[in-house]
Amino acid sequence: MTPFMIPSGVRLTSYAGEAADLPSDLFARRLQALVEGRLTTPVAKVYHGLEQVGDAQAGVESGAIPGKHVVVLND
């Protein structure tokens, strides 16, 4: 598999290229669409710091707020 660069300003939780249903060229096109604003990802809530990981997990499991639950690590 040919590696590709994740565009500057785009953060990715984890992807090692093993998913057979998500070829790297398709993944690269999706990332580019995000960068260009043609594709958006709904953010349910942003949590700050490791101490809020439990709250984030509870939010995901409850399903009460659709979208991504994002944990931002403080410096």
Secondary structure, DSSP 8 states (H G I E B T S, - for coil): -------TT---S---S--TTS-HHHHHHHHHHHHHTSS---EEEEEESGGGHHHHHHHHHH--S-SEEEEE---
